């Protein structure tokens, strides 16, 4: 109709476009014919595909029951296991759950496509909520553990006390934001104790990180703490060696030695 209007009022149309106009009707008719063929093929295939979908859903339902039974018997919420063991189990079950959830979404789409009533899996939904809940706690637990491992392996001369203080404060802030229901968990208690204990050591680490500390002062630390520290080897001496000192127990001695070192340095200057 549009091009008929152009022709009526003698509006010039490029030759290439005129050719395309003539081909358009034929292309459209072939497209309609192809559409009917595809529709026919889909109708023929529908029963086969639907049968396969229902068979896969039955198998999926069995897999969900098996997973839930295993989760309840061996999952991260079992009492009596350590926080690290619970964290490891959480990672394993989360991976398996993610695979199940992808299949659930696929089969739900299939049911919608074929106009079937969508099956519900309340246990799967419950498990999903629990895993998301636990991920908040154990995600923080793993984060703290890996960060502290990094601290311990840091050479003493490269230790940044201000950075450690900032990180610990951040971790403690994130702990306070965890749901109340998680605060009765063993992992929460272990995490809190780990952070509190480390936080209590930080002022003493700051004393020991004093540039005025010389070999003679570290020797005194060794004597009062009754431990051996490789302070004479800076390429080996790390925070983990300092953490073998019972810092809190020897608070007064550590402070005295550090203050003495500072005064001696001032006198030497």
C-alpha positions in Angstrom: 0.0 0.0 0.0 2.8 2.4 0.9 4.7 1.7 -2.3 1.5 1.9 -4.3 1.0 5.4 -2.9 4.5 6.3 -4.0 3.8 5.1 -7.5 0.5 7.0 -7.7 2.2 10.3 -7.0 5.3 9.5 -9.2 7.7 9.4 -6.3 11.0 7.9 -7.5 12.2 4.6 -5.9 15.7 3.4 -6.3 16.0 0.3 -8.7 17.6 -1.8 -6.0 14.7 -1.1 -3.6 12.2 -1.7 -6.3 13.7 -5.2 -6.9 13.5 -5.9 -3.1 9.8 -4.9 -3.1 9.1 -7.4 -5.9 10.9 -10.2 -3.9 9.3 -9.3 -0.6 6.0 -11.0 -1.3 7.6 -14.3 -2.3 9.9 -14.2 0.7 6.9 -13.6 3.0 4.9 -16.4 1.5 7.9 -18.8 1.9 8.2 -17.7 5.5 4.5 -18.4 6.2 4.9 -21.8 4.6 8.0 -22.5 6.7 6.1 -21.4 9.8 3.3 -23.9 9.1 5.9 -26.7 8.6 7.7 -25.9 11.9 4.4 -25.8 13.8 3.5 -29.2 12.4 6.9 -30.5 13.3 6.6 -29.2 16.9 3.2 -30.8 17.3 4.7 -34.1 16.2 7.6 -33.7 18.6 5.6 -32.4 21.5 4.5 -35.8 22.9 8.0 -37.1 22.7 9.5 -34.0 24.3 6.8 -33.9 27.0 7.3 -37.6 27.8 11.1 -37.0 28.1 10.5 -33.9 30.4 8.2 -35.9 32.7 10.7 -38.7 32.9 13.5 -36.3 33.8 11.3 -34.6 36.4 10.6 -37.9 38.1 14.4 -38.6 38.2 15.0 -35.1 39.5 12.4 -35.6 42.3 14.4 -38.7 43.4 17.6 -36.8 43.3 16.2 -34.0 45.5 15.0 -36.6 48.1 18.5 -38.2 48.1 20.2 -34.9 48.4 18.0 -33.7 51.3 18.4 -37.0 53.1 22.2 -36.7 52.7 22.2 -33.0 53.7 20.2 -33.8 56.9 22.5 -36.7 57.8 25.9 -35.3 56.8 25.4 -31.5 56.2 27.1 -28.5 57.8 24.3 -28.2 60.4 25.2 -31.5 62.2 26.0 -31.0 65.9 29.4 -31.9 67.2 31.6 -31.1 64.2 34.2 -28.4 64.1 33.6 -25.0 62.5 36.3 -25.8 59.8 34.6 -29.2 59.1 31.2 -27.5 58.8 32.7 -24.9 56.4 34.2 -27.7 54.2 30.9 -29.5 54.2 29.0 -26.3 53.3 31.2 -25.9 50.2 30.5 -29.4 49.0 26.8 -29.3 49.6 26.5 -25.9 48.1 28.1 -27.1 44.9 25.7 -30.0 44.7 22.8 -27.8 45.5 23.6 -25.3 42.7 23.5 -28.1 40.2 20.1 -29.2 41.5 18.8 -25.7 41.4 19.8 -25.2 37.8 17.9 -28.4 36.9 14.9 -27.2 38.9 14.8 -23.9 36.9 15.1 -25.8 33.6 12.3 -28.3 34.5 10.1 -25.5 35.8 10.4 -23.7 32.5 9.6 -26.9 30.7 6.4 -27.4 32.7 5.4 -23.8 32.0 6.1 -24.3 28.3 3.9 -27.4 28.1 1.2 -25.9 30.3 1.8 -28.5 33.0 1.2 -27.8 36.7 4.5 -26.8 38.3 5.8 -29.3 40.9 6.9 -27.8 44.2 9.9 -28.9 46.2 9.5 -27.3 49.7 12.5 -29.1 51.1 14.7 -27.8 48.3 13.4 -24.2 49.0 14.1 -24.7 52.7 17.6 -26.0 52.0 18.3 -23.0 49.8 17.4 -20.6 52.6 19.6 -22.5 55.1 22.6 -22.5 52.7 22.2 -18.8 52.1 22.0 -18.3 55.8 25.1 -20.4 56.5 27.1 -18.8 53.7 27.0 -15.5 55.6 28.6 -17.0 58.7 31.0 -19.4 57.1 31.9 -17.0 54.3 33.1 -14.6 57.0 34.7 -17.5 58.9 36.8 -18.5 55.9 37.6 -14.9 55.1 38.9 -14.3 58.6 40.9 -17.6 58.6 42.6 -16.9 55.3 43.3 -13.3 56.2 45.0 -14.4 59.5 47.0 -17.1 57.7 48.3 -14.3 55.4 49.1 -12.2 58.4 51.0 -15.0 60.1 53.2 -15.6 57.0 54.0 -11.9 56.6 57.6 -11.1 57.4 57.8 -9.1 60.7 59.6 -6.2 58.9 56.7 -5.9 56.5 53.9 -6.1 59.1 51.4 -3.2 58.8 49.8 -2.9 62.2 47.4 -0.1 61.1 46.1 -2.3 58.2 45.6 -5.2 60.6 43.7 -3.1 63.1 41.5 -1.8 60.3 40.8 -5.3 59.0 39.9 -6.7 62.4 37.5 -3.8 63.1 35.9 -4.5 59.7 35.5 -8.2 60.5 34.0 -7.4 64.0 31.6 -5.0 62.3 30.4 -7.6 59.9 30.0 -10.1 62.7 27.6 -7.7 64.5 25.4 -7.6 61.4 25.0 -11.4 61.3 21.5 -12.7 62.1 20.9 -13.4 65.8 20.1 -17.0 65.0 23.7 -17.6 64.0 25.2 -16.4 67.3 24.5 -19.7 69.0 26.6 -21.6 66.4 30.0 -23.0 67.3 31.6 -21.3 64.2 30.3 -17.9 65.5 31.9 -18.5 69.0 35.2 -19.7 67.5 35.2 -16.7 65.1 34.4 -14.2 67.9 37.1 -15.7 70.2 39.6 -15.6 67.4 39.0 -12.0 66.6 38.8 -11.0 70.3 42.0 -12.7 71.1 43.8 -11.2 68.1 42.4 -7.8 68.9 43.7 -8.1 72.5 47.2 -8.8 71.1 47.2 -5.8 68.7 48.4 -3.1 71.2 51.3 -5.4 72.2 52.2 -6.2 68.6 52.3 -2.4 68.1 54.8 -2.2 71.0 57.0 -4.9 69.5 56.8 -3.4 66.1 58.7 -0.4 67.4 61.8 0.3 65.2 63.7 0.8 68.5 63.5 -3.0 69.2 67.0 -4.4 68.8 68.4 -7.9 69.1 69.2 -7.5 72.8 65.5 -6.6 73.4 64.3 -9.6 71.5 66.6 -11.7 73.5 64.9 -10.4 76.7 61.5 -11.3 75.1 62.8 -14.8 74.5 63.9 -15.2 78.1 60.7 -14.0 79.7 58.5 -15.9 77.2 60.7 -19.0 77.2 60.4 -19.3 73.4 62.9 -19.1 70.5 62.3 -16.4 67.8 64.5 -16.1 64.7 64.8 -12.3 65.1 68.3 -12.3 63.8 67.1 -13.6 60.4 64.8 -10.9 58.9 64.1 -13.0 55.8 62.6 -15.7 58.0 61.3 -13.8 61.0 57.5 -13.5 60.6 54.4 -12.5 62.6 53.7 -16.2 63.2 56.9 -16.4 65.3 55.8 -13.3 67.4 52.4 -14.9 67.9 54.1 -17.9 69.7 54.8 -15.4 72.6 52.0 -15.4 75.2 51.6 -11.7 74.7 48.5 -11.1 76.9 50.0 -13.1 79.8 53.3 -11.1 79.5 51.7 -7.8 78.8 53.6 -5.9 81.5 57.0 -7.4 80.5 56.4 -6.7 76.7 55.4 -3.1 77.4 58.5 -2.6 79.7 60.9 -4.0 77.2 59.5 -1.9 74.3 59.4 1.3 76.4 63.0 0.6 77.5 64.1 0.1 73.9 62.5 3.4 72.9 64.3 5.3 75.8 67.6 3.6 74.9 67.2 4.7 71.3 66.5 8.3 72.4 69.7 8.2 74.6 71.7 6.8 71.7 70.4 9.5 69.4 
